[in-house]
């Protein structure tokens, strides 16, 4: 396992969480009004961005787990 790569992937995951999770998480009780088409489109864009970035983080985690640690330079 490559610990540095694992740390980097974890930091990316935290950044993704800070940036977008609040936008894609369902609100308790649901909306009081129907969203207009622009709001639906924005929500879909946010969800697509979240999904793609999450896939990239998971891919990086797999590579970190399968990788060998880089030797430290003197």
C-alpha positions as CSV (number, residue, x, y, z in Angstrom):
1,X,0.0,0.0,0.0
2,X,1.2,3.5,-0.8
3,X,0.4,5.6,2.3
4,X,1.1,9.0,0.6
5,X,-1.3,8.2,-2.2
6,X,-3.9,7.0,0.4
7,X,-3.5,10.4,2.2
8,X,-3.9,12.3,-1.0
9,X,-7.0,10.4,-1.9
10,X,-8.5,11.0,1.6
11,X,-7.8,14.7,1.2
12,X,-9.6,14.7,-2.1
13,X,-12.5,13.0,-0.6
14,X,-12.7,15.5,2.3
15,X,-12.5,18.4,-0.2
16,X,-15.3,16.8,-2.3
17,X,-17.4,16.4,0.9
18,X,-16.8,20.0,1.9
19,X,-17.6,21.4,-1.5
20,X,-20.6,19.3,-2.7
21,X,-22.2,16.9,-0.2
22,X,-24.5,19.6,1.3
23,X,-25.8,20.2,-2.3
24,X,-26.6,16.6,-3.1
25,X,-27.9,15.5,0.3
26,X,-31.7,15.3,0.4
27,X,-33.3,17.8,2.7
28,X,-35.4,16.4,5.6
29,X,-39.1,16.7,4.8
30,X,-38.5,17.5,1.2
31,X,-39.1,20.8,-0.6
32,X,-42.1,22.9,0.1
33,X,-42.4,24.0,-3.5
34,X,-41.8,22.3,-6.8
35,X,-38.4,23.1,-8.3
36,X,-38.3,24.9,-11.6
37,X,-36.4,23.5,-14.5
38,X,-33.3,25.6,-13.8
39,X,-33.1,24.3,-10.2
40,X,-33.5,20.7,-11.5
41,X,-30.8,21.3,-14.0
42,X,-28.4,22.7,-11.4
43,X,-29.1,19.8,-9.0
44,X,-28.4,17.4,-11.8
45,X,-25.1,19.1,-12.6
46,X,-24.1,19.0,-8.9
47,X,-24.9,15.3,-8.7
48,X,-23.0,14.5,-11.9
49,X,-20.0,16.4,-10.7
50,X,-20.1,14.7,-7.3
51,X,-20.5,11.3,-8.9
52,X,-17.5,11.8,-11.3
53,X,-15.2,13.1,-8.6
54,X,-16.2,10.4,-6.2
55,X,-15.4,7.8,-8.9
56,X,-12.0,9.4,-9.3
57,X,-11.3,9.3,-5.6
58,X,-12.3,5.6,-5.4
59,X,-10.0,4.8,-8.3
60,X,-7.2,6.6,-6.6
61,X,-7.9,4.6,-3.4
62,X,-7.7,1.3,-5.3
63,X,-4.4,2.4,-6.8
64,X,-3.1,3.4,-3.4
65,X,-4.0,0.0,-1.9
66,X,-2.4,-1.9,-4.8
67,X,0.6,0.4,-5.0
68,X,4.0,0.0,-3.3
69,X,5.2,2.8,-1.1
70,X,7.7,5.2,-2.7
71,X,11.1,5.1,-1.1
72,X,11.9,8.2,0.9
73,X,14.6,10.4,-0.5
74,X,17.6,11.1,1.8
